[in-house]
């Protein structure tokens, strides 16, 4: 007795093959394959002449614990040849009859082997995968051939790679800052931070910040809105993503800061494997938020600080934070998006103009016109509007949406349409954007193909559609056996009857369209990129090349396909492809005419095809001389004096600023330059090493003294070195720059003395 013994099939336990006794010249076998929880059992065959197995697997990013949905299946065409025309063969899913060309159409589920019995030995069989859902792409060839063996099952393996489209949370986060115990005063400012949990390290990572600053002329100065930061998050795989919003802990005298942590968890899933990730749930402090009817979420955050009069005479010198925390206001609010495609949007101006034109005082003249109209029975005069069926392309076995556009519209209130058919029957329709105020208030009659569309209210004035806008989309299915280049005409088989708001019929011209079958494989031919920048402070003597991790907040890639379409956004986490081409803070500063530099930095991105995308500017770099708080181009006694004056005012509890009272970012930058021993980037909250050590992060007499030492060395004709002026341990940037300079000097010495020979 012969039993199929193909290697891949028999990778299953031998116990799954159960031979049954049968009459001579006959063999029956049960073959069982198991994938996850689904079990597929071959039905017994009367005889074995040859067999084919189709194996389908999916590579996806979800790990072994992910259950592929039961409805996921893939269509295959098995070409047996004209000899098998009309012949019925046995398969693991029942009998299937070949068409007039000897082809079988079968559906195969992933991880479940599909077997076909009763094919003559030595027969060459061609198997082609015919359909893939959204998010699936082939790995390897989509057509394979096999020669049937008389006593062996031959397997053809097909693999798809599943890459779902990313998703972003539609979550609005708004709130306010409250102050109890006293009224808001000039100089009151508080910072709030948006952070993401790094699941690998367990640390919270800074994403952005907002601040509130007392402004008596602005009613909502204490309002917070983290929506833009939240909705900028993009997810490319399933999982739980955690965020928190906290208040920066300052040290204003007699003020208790709110230490509340608002914890947000975004649960991303893909239970249906439909080609796109979904937001399964959003929780605030472990409590699920309820989405609205559009699937959008909303949350409120409130921070309350309490002021209480001091009961003792003790004073603290840390009141410096009253003014310095103001400077955290613009951390990410000034981020700009730079795209390589130079797209611009200027619709705001036209919208404003439109608003102004509708505010007119011609109402009384209109009333007079109405009185004149009552004396005549002539209907309004309308021009001819053209309704055009689109001309689209699609692949066999796919659905296509064919638009009906309008030009020359003169105002419409209602229309009745006989759905266009032509060579293909229509399946369904959706409204376009030509008439946003219209609804379908009668059920379409599928027998008569009649559809009625009306305005939403009787008082709705005639809607005038812009030329080229879509009235309706009709959906059609292209037959799977459609030949390449076949054209299916889509025509107005019936009538379009349209009326204005007065019931006057409109004159309409009809233009027909078509669907053309295109089988060519759609491939990626290029990429576009979008960069959202960040800001960063630099010293003018920094010789290190700019780094994308400092100046790039997010990098998004868009695939460009051979059919002219543009893919969905793909959030990249590796910023290394952003190249600043050797530019350094030192080189940019030397090319600057002024005493400091504030601006973006040119960069390039090289894609997988070797194409270089140029960006005129990425992020915002602030570059100046270390210690130069007055931004004159050098650190000297004037800067030391300015710091002493600032520290004295802060110590006395007075409002003070270093460089600018009105520009928070420049004030923060000046603080960074002046805090030579701490290099605080957040106005004294922490030093550059992240330590909350106010004796280092504060701007005080110690910084003033170091600047005087530096200026004295420079005045003596020597070249001062901040690494020598400052005592150990060095602040972060000074230590990094010193290490880079030593490495460059060592490399230069190695170049000048390439050979180390013995004397």
Secondary structure, DSSP 8 states (H G I E B T S, - for coil): ------TTGGGS-GGGEEEE---TT--EEEEEEEETTEEEE----S--S-EEEEEEEEE-TT-TT----TT--EEEEEE--GGGTT-EEEETTEEEE--TTSEEEEEE-TTS-EEEE---TT-EEEEEE----TTEEEES-SEEEEE-BTTBEEEEEEEEEE--B-B---EEEEEEEEEESS---TT-EEEEEEEEE-TTT--EEEEEEEEEE--TT-TTTTEEE-HHHHHT--BSS-EEEEEEEEE-----TTEE-----EEEEEEEE-SS-SSB-EEEEEEETTEE----TTS-EEEEEEEEEEE---SSS---GGGGHHHHGGGGTTTTTT--EEETT-----HHHHHHHHHHHH---THHHHHHHHHHHTT--------EEEEEE-EEEE-TT-EEEEEEEEES---BSEEEEE---TTS---EEEE-SS-TTEE--S--BTTTTEEEEEESSTT---B---TTEEEEEEEEE--TT--TT-EEEE---S-EEEE-TTS-B-EEEEE-EEEEE------EEEEEEEEEE-EEEEETT--SB--HHHHEEEEEEEEEETTS-B---EEES--TTEE-TT-BHHHHHHT-SSSSEEEEEEEEEE-TTS-EEEEEEEEEEEEE-TT-TT-SSS--HHHHHHHHHHHHHHHTT----SS-SS-HHHHHHHHHHH-TTT--SSTTSS-TTS---HHHHS-SHHHHHHHHHHHHHHHTTS---HHHHS-SS--HHHHHHHHHHHHHHHHHHHHHT------
